[in-house]
Amino acid sequence: MGRERVLIANRGEIAIRIMQACEELGLDYVVVYTREDEASLHVRLAAEKRDGVKRHYRIVSYKDPNEIFAVADQAQCTAIHPGYGFFSENFRFARRAAMRSRPLKFIGPNWEIIRDLGSKINTKRLAKKLKIPVIPGTDSPIYNEIEAEEMAEELFYLQKEQGVSHPSILVKASAGGGGMGIEEVTHLETFRRIYRRIQNYAKRTFGDEGVLIEQCLTDYHHIEVQILGSQHKEVVHFGTRNCTIQSTGRQKRVEVAPGFDRQVCDYPFDAGAVLDNMVEYSVRMAGLVNYDSAGTWEWVVTRDGQPYLLEVNTRIQVENGISARIARIGGSSGYPNLIREQIRVAMGDRLGYSQKDVTFAGTSIELRIVAENTGRGFTPWCGTITRFDFPDEPWATVHSHVPRDEPYKIPTEYDPNLALGIIWGRDTDQAKERARQFLKGTVIEGKGAHGEGIITNLDYLHERIGEILRF
């Protein structure tokens, strides 16, 4: 790879995981941080490397591309890793990185792939071309209110014909993602008001007021397929994961790999065949577009076993660790680091293995520990953490930017995510029991601005463990 220097254009736990992956690969790196993140562990770890290299640069915003590129030049970086969120799926940012006078290797897919698959519309059209099932609805953005209402009326009619007792549709910002810019419509009479609201939100947030309209599925599981491709037209998958347990804002809270387990639930369909189909469809699409990085194909599966492709996330995802945790390559007893693999292929490496070399073992669960009030719509809690301890077990991995040896004030500018707990078990029952044990042994103490105690989602996570993988 040569002596590359990677600018880590993100914060928190994902910045730390990228730092660790760079160190495994022998790559140099620098990090950025804002004033609000001065106490974050990713900043301290970078500052503690006493090798004469300035490794942490303060910026005003993680969302200012000019600041990011200025730091890259000042630090003499040769590559940039966007993590997830921020610029990770911004094809214009990736294009600028590649085409500027001092180019940077963008650690993610080629910018053209981000552009094409980052569009729900293009993804849906490509899926239809490959005869991959997608949710009934529009396959191009709608900008005209009358045309939109006609489509809404047709979808309500089709659901009634199918015998759906409570038909509804989703109005989505076509340029959105991550659960942003989506509202449900349950009565045609309210459609125009919601359509206008989403259109205004889309224009303000994404610079594109295009709207998609789809049938709303209410009884389904959210399944993801983890893909890894290289610049040498190699594509492998790392299985499936189930991300059905989410907050009211469609933010994931408990994820598990693999996506279904017939030992846990007597599914009303052939779960193994459904997972195999989704994997086959995802790999086929990835191969067709020459996908060259880590990425996720997102699906929903209805109670009758019908899968529908939702979208493609052209980035490393928060929950990549559970897919890695159940995977083995070439008979190795250890499991891969998908962030490390993502960086390798961005540097031009071949995978060095094929699908037949990838095997799977056990079940892995990810617990997203967040300072939030789950009883009040997952409202964020703000304050200072005074103690943060979790069990040290060989079957548990914790990713966190929260220091364990000093108080930490949660920044109000960002989501109050505190840690990711990744638990492995030889089967789902053992993984669930270990997850409960992990949560029981986790201690988080703190105080709010008025001296009130900390509020977290630990109890909520414990309550949801029993629902894992059940339809």
Secondary structure, DSSP 8 states (H G I E B T S, - for coil): --S-EEEE---HHHHHHHHHHHHHHT-EEEEEE-GGGTT-HHHHHHHT--SS---EEE-S-TT-HHHHHHHHHHTT-SEEE--SSTTTT-HHHHHHHHHSSS--EESSS-HHHHHHHTSHHHHHHHHHHTT--B-SB-SS-B--HHHHHHHHHHHHHHHHHTT-SS--EEEEETT--TT-SEEEE-SGGGHHHHHHHHHHHHHHHHS---EEEEE---SEEEEEEEEEE-TTS-EEEEEEEEEEEE-TTS-EEEEEESS--TTT---SS-HHHHHHHHHHHHHHHHHHTT--SEEEEEEEEETTS-EEEEEEE-S--TTHHHHHHTEEETT-SS---HHHHHHHHHTT---S--GGGEEE-SEEEEEEEE-EEGGGTTEE--SEEEEEE----TTEEEEE-S-SSS-EE--TTS--EEEEEEEEESSHHHHHHHHHHHHHH-EEEEE-TTS-B---SHHHHHHHGGGTT--
